Each structure stands twice: as C-alpha cells, then as structure tokens.
Amino acid sequence: MIFTTTPIKKFKETPDGHHLDAAAYCLPKRYLCISNDSVVRRETTVYSNEAIYRRNYWNRCRCQDLASGLDWAVFDFAVNAGTGRAARTLQKAEGATEDGSIGPLTLMKVKEHEVANVINRIAIYREEFYRSLDTFDTFGRGWLRRNDETRKQALAMG
C-alpha cells in the first residue's frame, strides 16, 4: 500500500462548527489543535501523516497481511469508521467471530474466501452501517460515493 497526501480542500463543517480538511477530519482529536476560529493539525508533515495512518489504521487492521484490494477496502473503512468496526465488518464478511481484532483465526478465514466476494460483502455491510446513522441524510450521499469508489478500486487491485 502506498501512502500519499492529496491537496488540502475544505471539508464539511463539523457538528461543533469547525471546518477541517479531508485528511484532518479523520484524525483523532489528539492530533488536532482546535481554537475558536480554526483547526490546525499538530503534525503536518507528509511523514507524520503517513506514520499516523500506518500506526493507527493500517497496522491495527493488519492490512499488510491481507490480499491486495482487500487491504484497501479494510484500511479505507478503518480510517472512515474506526479500526474495530472495520475489523468486525471484515470478520462478518468472511463468517469469522466478530471480536473486532484481526488475528490468526481471522486471517485464516480470509484465505478460505474469494477476495472479490469479501470486498463486495464489506461494501454491502459498510452501506448498511452508513444508512443506520442519524447523520445519513446529511452525509450519506458522500459516504455511499466513497464506499462505491473504494469497492471499485479494491476490486481492480485484487
């Protein structure tokens, strides 16, 4: 997996009235410095962004141990909805015990299934999760677009 940064663009307003760029929006608050009039990332270098994503999402979901394409589907959902939810969704998609931790048993189950089928099931469960949220009317169209784009990208990688 290649970690890159994209040009910063203004993201939707957060519930507390702040505007974040897309990369900062998915960072935990400990990486942000929020004042009354602005939001600034505390760590702003490409290296630190890569390190944050690698440590907090890629490694926690053991994406390096997943098949090409499946790694991207799980990683993107982890960044978007948290590592525990991404892990449980992968486990649900492959019929493993949904404990939120990708360990040896989960990785063994992954090898029993066709990668494309698991990617498609993750996309279905991801959409179900988004539609269950109270904020779906506000953000749902963007979430579904991202889900569809991620699914297509993941399938092309596999």
N, C-alpha and C positions, 0 to 999 in steps of 0.2 A: 504494500500500500504506500502511495506517495502522499505526503502531507504538503499541502500548498496553502497559500493565502490568496485571497481574491481581493480586488479593490473594495474598499470600505464603502458601503452605501447605507443610508439611513434606514433603520428598521422601524416597524410599527411602535407606537408608544406603548410602554409597559403599563400594567394596571396602576402603578404608583405615579404615572405621569412622566417618566423619563423616556428618552429616546436612546436606543442602542443600535450600534451597527450589528450586522448579522452575526459576525464572529463573536462579539462580546455578549450578545444576547444569550448564547448557550453556555457561557462560562459561569461557574459558581460565584456567588457574591464575594467570596474571599479574594477573588482576582480583580474585583472592581472597586473603584473609589467613587462613591456617589455623593455629590453635593446637591444643594438646592437647585442649581441651574445646569448641571452637566453630569455626564457619566464618563469616566476615563478609565481605560484599562490600566491596571498597575503594571502588568507585564505586557510590553508591546512589541518585542522583537519577534521576528519570524521563528527563531529558535525557541523562545519561551512559549509561543503559541503551539508549536509542534510538540514541545515537551508536555504541555498541559493536556493536549488531546491524546497523545500517546499514553501517558501515565493514567489519566483519569477515565479514558474510554476504551481505546484500542487494547491496552494490556489487561484491563479489568474484565473485558469480554473475551479475552484470549483469541482475538481476531487473527493473530499470526498463526494460529493452529486450525483455522477454518479454511475451507476451499475458496478459491478465487471467486469473487462475486458474492458469495455468502458472507465473507468478511466485510464487504462494503455494506451490505444490507443490515447486518447487525451493528456495525460501527455507526452508521448514519442514524439508526433508531436510538442507539445509546446516547449519542450527542443530543438528540431531539427530545427524548423522553426518560433518560436515565439508564444506567447500566443494569440495574436489577430488572426493570421492565423489559429491556432488550433481551436479557438472558432468559427470562421467563417466556418471552414470546418465541425465541428460538426453541426452547425446550417444548413448548406446546406444539410448535410446527413439526417437530420430529417425534412426538409422543413420549418424551422423556419426563421424568419427575420435575415439576415446576418449582424448583427451590431458589431460583434467581442467582445461582452460582454455576458458571460453566467449568466443570471439572472433567475428570477422565470418563465418567459414565455418559455425560452429555456428548463429549467428543466422539465416543464410540458410537452413539446413536446417530450422530451426523453422518458417519460413514455408511450407515445402512440405507440411506435415502438418496434419491436423485437430487442433486443440488438445485436444479431449476424448480422442482416441486417444493422444496423447503423455502426458497426465495419467494415463490408465489404465495405460499401459506403465510409467511411473515407479513407480506404486503396486505393480505386479507385481514389478519389479526390486528395489524397496525391501523388499518382503516376503521375497524370496529372500535378500537381504543379511542381514536380521534372523535368518532361520532358520539361516544359516550360522555364526552367532556362538555361542561356547561358553556364553554367558550367556543364551541364548534361553529355557531352562527357567525362569529366574528372572524375567526382564524381558519375555519375548516377548509375553505377553498384552497388556500395556500398549503395547508398540511396535506391535502389529497394530491395536489400537484406535485409536491415534494415526494410523497410516497410513490406516485406513479413514475416519476423521473428516476428515483432510486431503484425501483424494481427493474426498469428497463436497463439502467446502467449495470446493475448486478447481473442480470441475465446475459448481457453482452460480454461481461468479464468471464463468466463461467464456461 
